[in-house]
């Protein structure tokens, strides 16, 4: 069993939640709810692992706010 950290954002235009897992470039599932997004993220990760797409080894560190004038 492996644990992956997902980054989740909410698209203001569509109202959808969009997620991605660092280390799996190109995989950005969406969902109308956080539960739907979680299911979609799990499905995408399982599919990539079945296809032997190795995740890039990354470690989630955190987020930062950058102020630009």
PDB file of N, CA, C and O in Angstrom:
ATOM      1  N   UNK A   1       0.838  -1.171   0.000  1.00  0.00           N
ATOM      2  CA  UNK A   1       0.000   0.000   0.000  1.00  0.00           C
ATOM      3  C   UNK A   1       0.888   1.241   0.000  1.00  0.00           C
ATOM      4  O   UNK A   1       1.816   1.346   0.802  1.00  0.00           O
ATOM      5  N   UNK A   2       0.601   2.178  -0.900  1.00  0.00           N
ATOM      6  CA  UNK A   2       1.378   3.408  -1.007  1.00  0.00           C
ATOM      7  C   UNK A   2       0.475   4.600  -0.733  1.00  0.00           C
ATOM      8  O   UNK A   2      -0.726   4.555  -1.001  1.00  0.00           O
ATOM      9  N   UNK A   3       1.049   5.646  -0.207  1.00  0.00           N
ATOM     10  CA  UNK A   3       0.323   6.882   0.052  1.00  0.00           C
ATOM     11  C   UNK A   3       0.893   7.984  -0.818  1.00  0.00           C
ATOM     12  O   UNK A   3       2.109   8.161  -0.897  1.00  0.00           O
ATOM     13  N   UNK A   4       0.012   8.724  -1.470  1.00  0.00           N
ATOM     14  CA  UNK A   4       0.408   9.828  -2.323  1.00  0.00           C
ATOM     15  C   UNK A   4      -0.264  11.102  -1.815  1.00  0.00           C
ATOM     16  O   UNK A   4      -1.387  11.054  -1.312  1.00  0.00           O
ATOM     17  N   UNK A   5       0.408  12.225  -1.941  1.00  0.00           N
ATOM     18  CA  UNK A   5      -0.145  13.517  -1.561  1.00  0.00           C
ATOM     19  C   UNK A   5      -0.645  14.220  -2.811  1.00  0.00           C
ATOM     20  O   UNK A   5       0.088  14.354  -3.790  1.00  0.00           O
ATOM     21  N   UNK A   6      -1.892  14.668  -2.776  1.00  0.00           N
ATOM     22  CA  UNK A   6      -2.475  15.371  -3.910  1.00  0.00           C
ATOM     23  C   UNK A   6      -2.610  16.853  -3.597  1.00  0.00           C
ATOM     24  O   UNK A   6      -2.887  17.243  -2.463  1.00  0.00           O
ATOM     25  N   UNK A   7      -2.410  17.663  -4.618  1.00  0.00           N
ATOM     26  CA  UNK A   7      -2.641  19.100  -4.531  1.00  0.00           C
ATOM     27  C   UNK A   7      -4.006  19.349  -5.160  1.00  0.00           C
ATOM     28  O   UNK A   7      -4.283  18.875  -6.262  1.00  0.00           O
ATOM     29  N   UNK A   8      -4.856  20.093  -4.457  1.00  0.00           N
ATOM     30  CA  UNK A   8      -6.226  20.311  -4.916  1.00  0.00           C
ATOM     31  C   UNK A   8      -6.485  21.807  -5.040  1.00  0.00           C
ATOM     32  O   UNK A   8      -6.154  22.593  -4.153  1.00  0.00           O
ATOM     33  N   UNK A   9      -7.082  22.174  -6.162  1.00  0.00           N
ATOM     34  CA  UNK A   9      -7.455  23.553  -6.420  1.00  0.00           C
ATOM     35  C   UNK A   9      -8.909  23.583  -6.887  1.00  0.00           C
ATOM     36  O   UNK A   9      -9.441  22.568  -7.336  1.00  0.00           O
ATOM     37  N   UNK A  10      -9.541  24.735  -6.781  1.00  0.00           N
ATOM     38  CA  UNK A  10     -10.901  24.881  -7.298  1.00  0.00           C
ATOM     39  C   UNK A  10     -10.873  25.876  -8.446  1.00  0.00           C
ATOM     40  O   UNK A  10     -10.435  27.016  -8.285  1.00  0.00           O
ATOM     41  N   UNK A  11     -11.341  25.437  -9.601  1.00  0.00           N
ATOM     42  CA  UNK A  11     -11.376  26.278 -10.790  1.00  0.00           C
ATOM     43  C   UNK A  11     -12.541  27.259 -10.663  1.00  0.00           C
ATOM     44  O   UNK A  11     -13.698  26.847 -10.579  1.00  0.00           O
ATOM     45  N   UNK A  12     -12.235  28.542 -10.648  1.00  0.00           N
ATOM     46  CA  UNK A  12     -13.284  29.559 -10.473  1.00  0.00           C
ATOM     47  C   UNK A  12     -14.229  29.627 -11.662  1.00  0.00           C
ATOM     48  O   UNK A  12     -15.396  29.983 -11.500  1.00  0.00           O
ATOM     49  N   UNK A  13     -13.747  29.295 -12.849  1.00  0.00           N
ATOM     50  CA  UNK A  13     -14.596  29.358 -14.045  1.00  0.00           C
ATOM     51  C   UNK A  13     -15.606  28.217 -14.099  1.00  0.00           C
ATOM     52  O   UNK A  13     -16.775  28.431 -14.421  1.00  0.00           O
ATOM     53  N   UNK A  14     -15.155  27.013 -13.785  1.00  0.00           N
ATOM     54  CA  UNK A  14     -16.032  25.839 -13.898  1.00  0.00           C
ATOM     55  C   UNK A  14     -16.648  25.423 -12.576  1.00  0.00           C
ATOM     56  O   UNK A  14     -17.661  24.724 -12.552  1.00  0.00           O
ATOM     57  N   UNK A  15     -16.038  25.852 -11.466  1.00  0.00           N
ATOM     58  CA  UNK A  15     -16.515  25.415 -10.148  1.00  0.00           C
ATOM     59  C   UNK A  15     -16.059  24.009  -9.790  1.00  0.00           C
ATOM     60  O   UNK A  15     -16.435  23.488  -8.741  1.00  0.00           O
ATOM     61  N   UNK A  16     -15.251  23.387 -10.649  1.00  0.00           N
ATOM     62  CA  UNK A  16     -14.779  22.023 -10.410  1.00  0.00           C
ATOM     63  C   UNK A  16     -13.517  22.027  -9.560  1.00  0.00           C
ATOM     64  O   UNK A  16     -12.712  22.957  -9.609  1.00  0.00           O
ATOM     65  N   UNK A  17     -13.367  20.959  -8.779  1.00  0.00           N
ATOM     66  CA  UNK A  17     -12.126  20.722  -8.063  1.00  0.00           C
ATOM     67  C   UNK A  17     -11.170  20.006  -9.018  1.00  0.00           C
ATOM     68  O   UNK A  17     -11.566  19.074  -9.717  1.00  0.00           O
ATOM     69  N   UNK A  18      -9.934  20.437  -9.042  1.00  0.00           N
ATOM     70  CA  UNK A  18      -8.918  19.839  -9.904  1.00  0.00           C
ATOM     71  C   UNK A  18      -7.769  19.399  -9.005  1.00  0.00           C
ATOM     72  O   UNK A  18      -7.329  20.151  -8.135  1.00  0.00           O
ATOM     73  N   UNK A  19      -7.291  18.189  -9.217  1.00  0.00           N
ATOM     74  CA  UNK A  19      -6.211  17.687  -8.387  1.00  0.00           C
ATOM     75  C   UNK A  19      -5.084  17.112  -9.211  1.00  0.00           C
ATOM     76  O   UNK A  19      -5.268  16.703 -10.358  1.00  0.00           O
ATOM     77  N   UNK A  20      -3.922  17.091  -8.606  1.00  0.00           N
ATOM     78  CA  UNK A  20      -2.796  16.404  -9.227  1.00  0.00           C
ATOM     79  C   UNK A  20      -1.864  15.915  -8.137  1.00  0.00           C
ATOM     80  O   UNK A  20      -1.828  16.449  -7.029  1.00  0.00           O
ATOM     81  N   UNK A  21      -1.121  14.897  -8.482  1.00  0.00           N
ATOM     82  CA  UNK A  21      -0.148  14.322  -7.563  1.00  0.00           C
ATOM     83  C   UNK A  21       1.235  14.643  -8.102  1.00  0.00           C
ATOM     84  O   UNK A  21       1.588  14.206  -9.198  1.00  0.00           O
ATOM     85  N   UNK A  22       2.028  15.404  -7.345  1.00  0.00           N
ATOM     86  CA  UNK A  22       3.394  15.665  -7.800  1.00  0.00           C
ATOM     87  C   UNK A  22       4.104  14.342  -8.095  1.00  0.00           C
ATOM     88  O   UNK A  22       4.037  13.399  -7.305  1.00  0.00           O
ATOM     89  N   UNK A  23       4.766  14.288  -9.210  1.00  0.00           N
ATOM     90  CA  UNK A  23       5.444  13.058  -9.596  1.00  0.00           C
ATOM     91  C   UNK A  23       4.716  12.314 -10.694  1.00  0.00           C
ATOM     92  O   UNK A  23       5.289  11.423 -11.321  1.00  0.00           O
ATOM     93  N   UNK A  24       3.446  12.668 -10.943  1.00  0.00           N
ATOM     94  CA  UNK A  24       2.679  12.088 -12.044  1.00  0.00           C
ATOM     95  C   UNK A  24       2.287  13.220 -12.999  1.00  0.00           C
ATOM     96  O   UNK A  24       1.135  13.654 -12.987  1.00  0.00           O
ATOM     97  N   UNK A  25       3.214  13.703 -13.820  1.00  0.00           N
ATOM     98  CA  UNK A  25       2.908  14.822 -14.709  1.00  0.00           C
ATOM     99  C   UNK A  25       1.808  14.454 -15.703  1.00  0.00           C
ATOM    100  O   UNK A  25       1.747  13.332 -16.204  1.00  0.00           O
ATOM    101  N   UNK A  26       0.949  15.423 -15.970  1.00  0.00           N
ATOM    102  CA  UNK A  26      -0.096  15.229 -16.966  1.00  0.00           C
ATOM    103  C   UNK A  26      -1.383  14.646 -16.431  1.00  0.00           C
ATOM    104  O   UNK A  26      -2.377  14.615 -17.157  1.00  0.00           O
ATOM    105  N   UNK A  27      -1.411  14.188 -15.208  1.00  0.00           N
ATOM    106  CA  UNK A  27      -2.625  13.608 -14.628  1.00  0.00           C
ATOM    107  C   UNK A  27      -3.291  14.662 -13.755  1.00  0.00           C
ATOM    108  O   UNK A  27      -2.816  14.968 -12.662  1.00  0.00           O
ATOM    109  N   UNK A  28      -4.412  15.221 -14.254  1.00  0.00           N
ATOM    110  CA  UNK A  28      -5.122  16.276 -13.536  1.00  0.00           C
ATOM    111  C   UNK A  28      -6.624  15.982 -13.531  1.00  0.00           C
ATOM    112  O   UNK A  28      -7.377  16.667 -14.223  1.00  0.00           O
ATOM    113  N   UNK A  29      -7.077  14.985 -12.774  1.00  0.00           N
ATOM    114  CA  UNK A  29      -8.509  14.691 -12.761  1.00  0.00           C
ATOM    115  C   UNK A  29      -9.306  15.814 -12.107  1.00  0.00           C
ATOM    116  O   UNK A  29      -8.768  16.649 -11.381  1.00  0.00           O
ATOM    117  N   UNK A  30     -10.615  15.804 -12.392  1.00  0.00           N
ATOM    118  CA  UNK A  30     -11.517  16.813 -11.861  1.00  0.00           C
ATOM    119  C   UNK A  30     -12.692  16.131 -11.170  1.00  0.00           C
ATOM    120  O   UNK A  30     -12.922  14.933 -11.339  1.00  0.00           O
ATOM    121  N   UNK A  31     -13.433  16.920 -10.386  1.00  0.00           N
ATOM    122  CA  UNK A  31     -14.639  16.412  -9.754  1.00  0.00           C
ATOM    123  C   UNK A  31     -15.508  17.561  -9.286  1.00  0.00           C
ATOM    124  O   UNK A  31     -15.013  18.634  -8.942  1.00  0.00           O
ATOM    125  N   UNK A  32     -16.816  17.322  -9.278  1.00  0.00           N
ATOM    126  CA  UNK A  32     -17.747  18.338  -8.789  1.00  0.00           C
ATOM    127  C   UNK A  32     -17.695  18.464  -7.272  1.00  0.00           C
ATOM    128  O   UNK A  32     -18.015  19.515  -6.719  1.00  0.00           O
ATOM    129  N   UNK A  33     -17.291  17.386  -6.603  1.00  0.00           N
ATOM    130  CA  UNK A  33     -17.152  17.384  -5.148  1.00  0.00           C
ATOM    131  C   UNK A  33     -15.768  16.859  -4.796  1.00  0.00           C
ATOM    132  O   UNK A  33     -15.090  16.256  -5.629  1.00  0.00           O
ATOM    133  N   UNK A  34     -15.357  17.092  -3.556  1.00  0.00           N
ATOM    134  CA  UNK A  34     -14.059  16.558  -3.113  1.00  0.00           C
ATOM    135  C   UNK A  34     -14.069  15.035  -3.100  1.00  0.00           C
ATOM    136  O   UNK A  34     -13.051  14.408  -3.392  1.00  0.00           O
ATOM    137  N   UNK A  35     -15.207  14.435  -2.766  1.00  0.00           N
ATOM    138  CA  UNK A  35     -15.289  12.969  -2.787  1.00  0.00           C
ATOM    139  C   UNK A  35     -15.126  12.429  -4.202  1.00  0.00           C
ATOM    140  O   UNK A  35     -14.422  11.443  -4.418  1.00  0.00           O
ATOM    141  N   UNK A  36     -15.780  13.079  -5.168  1.00  0.00           N
ATOM    142  CA  UNK A  36     -15.649  12.646  -6.559  1.00  0.00           C
ATOM    143  C   UNK A  36     -14.208  12.821  -7.031  1.00  0.00           C
ATOM    144  O   UNK A  36     -13.665  11.956  -7.718  1.00  0.00           O
ATOM    145  N   UNK A  37     -13.591  13.941  -6.661  1.00  0.00           N
ATOM    146  CA  UNK A  37     -12.198  14.157  -7.041  1.00  0.00           C
ATOM    147  C   UNK A  37     -11.296  13.100  -6.432  1.00  0.00           C
ATOM    148  O   UNK A  37     -10.399  12.596  -7.106  1.00  0.00           O
ATOM    149  N   UNK A  38     -11.515  12.754  -5.167  1.00  0.00           N
ATOM    150  CA  UNK A  38     -10.696  11.723  -4.505  1.00  0.00           C
ATOM    151  C   UNK A  38     -10.806  10.394  -5.252  1.00  0.00           C
ATOM    152  O   UNK A  38      -9.801   9.718  -5.471  1.00  0.00           O
ATOM    153  N   UNK A  39     -12.025  10.021  -5.642  1.00  0.00           N
ATOM    154  CA  UNK A  39     -12.210   8.772  -6.405  1.00  0.00           C
ATOM    155  C   UNK A  39     -11.478   8.845  -7.743  1.00  0.00           C
ATOM    156  O   UNK A  39     -10.828   7.885  -8.158  1.00  0.00           O
ATOM    157  N   UNK A  40     -11.591   9.993  -8.412  1.00  0.00           N
ATOM    158  CA  UNK A  40     -10.938  10.146  -9.716  1.00  0.00           C
ATOM    159  C   UNK A  40      -9.420  10.140  -9.594  1.00  0.00           C
ATOM    160  O   UNK A  40      -8.729   9.568 -10.437  1.00  0.00           O
ATOM    161  N   UNK A  41      -8.899  10.773  -8.550  1.00  0.00           N
ATOM    162  CA  UNK A  41      -7.451  10.741  -8.314  1.00  0.00           C
ATOM    163  C   UNK A  41      -6.978   9.309  -8.087  1.00  0.00           C
ATOM    164  O   UNK A  41      -5.972   8.882  -8.653  1.00  0.00           O
ATOM    165  N   UNK A  42      -7.703   8.578  -7.265  1.00  0.00           N
ATOM    166  CA  UNK A  42      -7.330   7.188  -6.973  1.00  0.00           C
ATOM    167  C   UNK A  42      -7.338   6.355  -8.252  1.00  0.00           C
ATOM    168  O   UNK A  42      -6.433   5.552  -8.483  1.00  0.00           O
ATOM    169  N   UNK A  43      -8.355   6.547  -9.075  1.00  0.00           N
ATOM    170  CA  UNK A  43      -8.466   5.799 -10.324  1.00  0.00           C
ATOM    171  C   UNK A  43      -7.290   6.096 -11.253  1.00  0.00           C
ATOM    172  O   UNK A  43      -6.722   5.180 -11.848  1.00  0.00           O
ATOM    173  N   UNK A  44      -6.926   7.361 -11.379  1.00  0.00           N
ATOM    174  CA  UNK A  44      -5.818   7.747 -12.248  1.00  0.00           C
ATOM    175  C   UNK A  44      -4.501   7.169 -11.729  1.00  0.00           C
ATOM    176  O   UNK A  44      -3.703   6.646 -12.507  1.00  0.00           O
ATOM    177  N   UNK A  45      -4.274   7.261 -10.425  1.00  0.00           N
ATOM    178  CA  UNK A  45      -3.031   6.722  -9.850  1.00  0.00           C
ATOM    179  C   UNK A  45      -2.957   5.213 -10.064  1.00  0.00           C
ATOM    180  O   UNK A  45      -1.913   4.694 -10.460  1.00  0.00           O
ATOM    181  N   UNK A  46      -4.062   4.503  -9.805  1.00  0.00           N
ATOM    182  CA  UNK A  46      -4.078   3.054 -10.008  1.00  0.00           C
ATOM    183  C   UNK A  46      -3.785   2.702 -11.463  1.00  0.00           C
ATOM    184  O   UNK A  46      -3.030   1.771 -11.742  1.00  0.00           O
ATOM    185  N   UNK A  47      -4.385   3.452 -12.388  1.00  0.00           N
ATOM    186  CA  UNK A  47      -4.168   3.201 -13.815  1.00  0.00           C
ATOM    187  C   UNK A  47      -2.699   3.409 -14.185  1.00  0.00           C
ATOM    188  O   UNK A  47      -2.110   2.593 -14.894  1.00  0.00           O
ATOM    189  N   UNK A  48      -2.114   4.502 -13.702  1.00  0.00           N
ATOM    190  CA  UNK A  48      -0.710   4.773 -14.018  1.00  0.00           C
ATOM    191  C   UNK A  48       0.213   3.708 -13.425  1.00  0.00           C
ATOM    192  O   UNK A  48       1.187   3.306 -14.061  1.00  0.00           O
ATOM    193  N   UNK A  49      -0.088   3.258 -12.222  1.00  0.00           N
ATOM    194  CA  UNK A  49       0.739   2.212 -11.605  1.00  0.00           C
ATOM    195  C   UNK A  49       0.589   0.882 -12.334  1.00  0.00           C
ATOM    196  O   UNK A  49       1.560   0.136 -12.464  1.00  0.00           O
ATOM    197  N   UNK A  50      -0.628   0.575 -12.815  1.00  0.00           N
ATOM    198  CA  UNK A  50      -0.838  -0.661 -13.587  1.00  0.00           C
ATOM    199  C   UNK A  50      -0.066  -0.629 -14.897  1.00  0.00           C
ATOM    200  O   UNK A  50       0.414  -1.660 -15.368  1.00  0.00           O
ATOM    201  N   UNK A  51       0.054   0.567 -15.487  1.00  0.00           N
ATOM    202  CA  UNK A  51       0.781   0.715 -16.747  1.00  0.00           C
ATOM    203  C   UNK A  51       2.281   0.845 -16.520  1.00  0.00           C
ATOM    204  O   UNK A  51       3.036   1.133 -17.449  1.00  0.00           O
ATOM    205  N   UNK A  52       2.708   0.631 -15.278  1.00  0.00           N
ATOM    206  CA  UNK A  52       4.125   0.722 -14.910  1.00  0.00           C
ATOM    207  C   UNK A  52       4.725   2.096 -15.192  1.00  0.00           C
ATOM    208  O   UNK A  52       5.900   2.213 -15.542  1.00  0.00           O
ATOM    209  N   UNK A  53       3.905   3.133 -15.034  1.00  0.00           N
ATOM    210  CA  UNK A  53       4.422   4.496 -15.129  1.00  0.00           C
ATOM    211  C   UNK A  53       4.967   4.842 -13.746  1.00  0.00           C
ATOM    212  O   UNK A  53       4.194   5.103 -12.824  1.00  0.00           O
ATOM    213  N   UNK A  54       6.281   4.845 -13.595  1.00  0.00           N
ATOM    214  CA  UNK A  54       6.835   5.100 -12.268  1.00  0.00           C
ATOM    215  C   UNK A  54       6.686   6.569 -11.880  1.00  0.00           C
ATOM    216  O   UNK A  54       6.999   7.459 -12.671  1.00  0.00           O
ATOM    217  N   UNK A  55       6.215   6.815 -10.678  1.00  0.00           N
ATOM    218  CA  UNK A  55       6.149   8.209 -10.236  1.00  0.00           C
ATOM    219  C   UNK A  55       7.547   8.762 -10.017  1.00  0.00           C
ATOM    220  O   UNK A  55       8.451   8.044  -9.591  1.00  0.00           O
ATOM    221  N   UNK A  56       7.713  10.033 -10.310  1.00  0.00           N
ATOM    222  CA  UNK A  56       8.968  10.700 -10.005  1.00  0.00           C
ATOM    223  C   UNK A  56       9.017  10.849  -8.487  1.00  0.00           C
ATOM    224  O   UNK A  56       8.056  11.326  -7.883  1.00  0.00           O
ATOM    225  N   UNK A  57      10.096  10.457  -7.882  1.00  0.00           N
ATOM    226  CA  UNK A  57      10.198  10.524  -6.427  1.00  0.00           C
ATOM    227  C   UNK A  57      10.222  11.962  -5.955  1.00  0.00           C
ATOM    228  O   UNK A  57      11.195  12.684  -6.172  1.00  0.00           O
ATOM    229  N   UNK A  58       9.157  12.368  -5.316  1.00  0.00           N
ATOM    230  CA  UNK A  58       9.065  13.713  -4.760  1.00  0.00           C
ATOM    231  C   UNK A  58       8.553  13.610  -3.337  1.00  0.00           C
ATOM    232  O   UNK A  58       7.988  12.590  -2.942  1.00  0.00           O
ATOM    233  N   UNK A  59       8.747  14.645  -2.588  1.00  0.00           N
ATOM    234  CA  UNK A  59       8.238  14.717  -1.223  1.00  0.00           C
ATOM    235  C   UNK A  59       7.531  16.044  -1.069  1.00  0.00           C
ATOM    236  O   UNK A  59       8.129  17.099  -1.279  1.00  0.00           O
ATOM    237  N   UNK A  60       6.244  15.999  -0.697  1.00  0.00           N
ATOM    238  CA  UNK A  60       5.494  17.237  -0.507  1.00  0.00           C
ATOM    239  C   UNK A  60       6.089  17.997   0.661  1.00  0.00           C
ATOM    240  O   UNK A  60       6.248  17.448   1.752  1.00  0.00           O
ATOM    241  N   UNK A  61       6.418  19.257   0.436  1.00  0.00           N
ATOM    242  CA  UNK A  61       7.048  20.081   1.458  1.00  0.00           C
ATOM    243  C   UNK A  61       6.066  21.095   2.019  1.00  0.00           C
ATOM    244  O   UNK A  61       6.048  21.331   3.227  1.00  0.00           O
ATOM    245  N   UNK A  62       5.259  21.693   1.173  1.00  0.00           N
ATOM    246  CA  UNK A  62       4.298  22.677   1.650  1.00  0.00           C
ATOM    247  C   UNK A  62       3.953  23.655   0.551  1.00  0.00           C
ATOM    248  O   UNK A  62       4.241  23.423  -0.623  1.00  0.00           O
ATOM    249  N   UNK A  63       3.336  24.743   0.945  1.00  0.00           N
ATOM    250  CA  UNK A  63       2.977  25.777  -0.005  1.00  0.00           C
ATOM    251  C   UNK A  63       3.549  27.115   0.482  1.00  0.00           C
ATOM    252  O   UNK A  63       3.874  27.286   1.657  1.00  0.00           O
ATOM    253  N   UNK A  64       3.658  28.033  -0.442  1.00  0.00           N
ATOM    254  CA  UNK A  64       4.131  29.373  -0.095  1.00  0.00           C
ATOM    255  C   UNK A  64       3.295  30.371  -0.869  1.00  0.00           C
ATOM    256  O   UNK A  64       2.891  30.115  -2.003  1.00  0.00           O
ATOM    257  N   UNK A  65       3.041  31.511  -0.248  1.00  0.00           N
ATOM    258  CA  UNK A  65       2.396  32.605  -0.945  1.00  0.00           C
ATOM    259  C   UNK A  65       3.483  33.576  -1.409  1.00  0.00           C
ATOM    260  O   UNK A  65       4.353  33.979  -0.636  1.00  0.00           O
ATOM    261  N   UNK A  66       3.410  33.931  -2.664  1.00  0.00           N
ATOM    262  CA  UNK A  66       4.376  34.846  -3.245  1.00  0.00           C
ATOM    263  C   UNK A  66       3.633  36.135  -3.608  1.00  0.00           C
ATOM    264  O   UNK A  66       2.658  36.091  -4.358  1.00  0.00           O
ATOM    265  N   UNK A  67       4.068  37.246  -3.102  1.00  0.00           N
ATOM    266  CA  UNK A  67       3.434  38.528  -3.381  1.00  0.00           C
ATOM    267  C   UNK A  67       4.205  39.207  -4.491  1.00  0.00           C
ATOM    268  O   UNK A  67       5.422  39.378  -4.409  1.00  0.00           O
ATOM    269  N   UNK A  68       3.478  39.594  -5.537  1.00  0.00           N
ATOM    270  CA  UNK A  68       4.085  40.269  -6.677  1.00  0.00           C
ATOM    271  C   UNK A  68       3.377  41.598  -6.860  1.00  0.00           C
ATOM    272  O   UNK A  68       2.149  41.645  -6.927  1.00  0.00           O
ATOM    273  N   UNK A  69       4.132  42.667  -6.942  1.00  0.00           N
ATOM    274  CA  UNK A  69       3.536  44.007  -7.095  1.00  0.00           C
ATOM    275  C   UNK A  69       3.134  44.264  -8.521  1.00  0.00           C
ATOM    276  O   UNK A  69       2.618  45.337  -8.833  1.00  0.00           O
TER     277      UNK A  69
END
